[in-house]
Every structure is written in structure tokens, then in C-alpha cells.
Amino acid sequence: MRKQYLHLSVCLCDKCDGPVVSGSVAVRESEISKETDIRPVGDRCLSCGHRQPKVSQPRSLRHFPPVEWQPVKMRPIGEVSPRIELDLVARE
């Protein structure tokens, strides 16, 4: 019963005070086991794009409950979504 969980947290950006979203993925072998294979998935400010390596204002840090996350099959690199194609045509 191996399950993967997504952890998200948000804090304030050092540059623009926008929201910096940080995430990680961890695996549990069973419901009562500890999480293993913890991998960070990134941290970026949604307003200015700044990468913030650590939280400078711990009071602003907010954690969200972990969510079960099933791996998604990736599309081939050359494949384009039809919705994206329509958006590009509409802008031109």
C-alpha cells in the first residue's frame, strides 16, 4: 500500500512580499509508517518569480495538510494540447 503525498507551504517573498509556494513529495509504505524518499519540488514567488532558498520570516509560513498524489503520466515533448493551440491562434 505504497502512497505518495504532496506537501505545500507558503511564505512571504523577501523581494516583493508576494506568496512563495514551496512543495515536496514524500512516500509512505503504509498508513502508520513514517514518510521516506522526501524530494523537494521547488519554491518560487508567484508574483515576481524569485527563488527563495529559505524562509526569512517564520511567522509568515503557512503549511497545508498533505494530499495523496498519484504520479501523472507525462506527455511526449512534441505533443501540444489542443487548448493551448486555440489560445495561440486567438492571440495572433
C-alpha positions as CSV (number, residue, x, y, z in Angstrom):
1,M,0.0,0.0,0.0
2,R,2.7,2.5,-1.0
3,K,1.3,6.0,-1.4
4,Q,2.8,9.3,-2.4
5,Y,1.9,12.6,-0.7
6,L,2.3,16.2,-1.8
7,H,3.2,18.8,0.9
8,L,2.8,22.5,0.2
9,S,3.7,25.6,2.2
10,V,3.5,29.3,1.6
11,C,5.5,32.2,3.0
12,L,6.2,35.9,2.1
13,C,8.8,36.8,-0.6
14,D,11.9,38.7,0.5
15,K,11.7,40.9,-2.6
16,C,8.1,41.8,-3.2
17,D,6.1,40.3,-0.2
18,G,4.2,38.0,-2.7
19,P,3.4,34.4,-1.9
20,V,6.3,31.9,-2.2
21,V,5.0,28.4,-2.7
22,S,7.2,25.5,-1.6
23,G,6.5,21.9,-2.2
24,S,7.8,18.4,-1.6
25,V,6.8,14.9,-2.3
26,A,7.1,12.0,0.1
27,V,6.3,8.3,0.1
28,R,4.6,6.2,2.9
29,E,4.8,2.4,2.7
30,S,1.8,2.0,5.0
31,E,-0.7,4.2,6.9
32,I,1.3,4.0,10.1
33,S,4.8,4.3,8.6
34,K,7.0,7.4,8.5
35,E,7.4,9.3,5.3
36,T,10.5,8.4,3.3
37,D,12.0,9.4,0.0
38,I,11.3,13.1,0.6
39,R,12.0,15.1,-2.6
40,P,11.6,18.9,-2.9
41,V,9.7,20.0,-6.0
42,G,10.6,23.7,-5.9
43,D,10.0,27.1,-4.4
44,R,9.0,30.2,-6.3
45,C,7.3,33.5,-5.7
46,L,4.0,33.6,-7.7
47,S,4.3,37.4,-8.1
48,C,7.9,38.0,-9.2
49,G,9.4,34.5,-9.8
50,H,12.1,34.9,-7.2
51,R,13.6,31.6,-5.9
52,Q,13.8,31.9,-2.1
53,P,16.1,29.3,-0.6
54,K,14.8,29.6,3.0
55,V,12.1,31.3,5.0
56,S,13.4,34.6,6.4
57,Q,10.1,35.4,8.3
58,P,9.0,32.2,10.1
59,R,5.8,34.0,11.3
60,S,4.6,34.2,7.7
61,L,5.0,30.5,7.0
62,R,1.7,28.6,6.4
63,H,1.6,24.8,6.0
64,F,-1.2,23.0,4.2
65,P,-2.2,19.4,5.0
66,P,-0.5,16.7,2.9
67,V,-2.6,15.4,0.0
68,E,-2.3,12.0,-1.6
69,W,-0.7,12.5,-5.0
70,Q,-0.7,9.9,-7.7
71,P,2.1,10.1,-10.3
72,V,0.9,11.6,-13.6
73,K,2.0,10.2,-16.9
74,M,4.0,12.8,-18.8
75,R,3.1,13.6,-22.5
76,P,5.8,13.3,-25.1
77,I,7.7,16.6,-25.5
78,G,6.4,17.3,-29.1
79,E,2.8,16.8,-28.2
80,V,0.8,20.1,-27.8
81,S,-2.5,20.4,-26.0
82,P,-5.4,21.4,-28.4
83,R,-6.5,24.1,-25.8
84,I,-3.0,25.7,-26.0
85,E,-3.2,25.8,-29.8
86,L,-6.5,27.5,-29.7
87,D,-5.2,30.1,-27.3
88,L,-2.2,30.8,-29.5
89,V,-4.5,31.3,-32.6
90,A,-6.8,33.6,-30.7
91,R,-3.9,35.9,-29.7
92,E,-2.5,36.1,-33.2
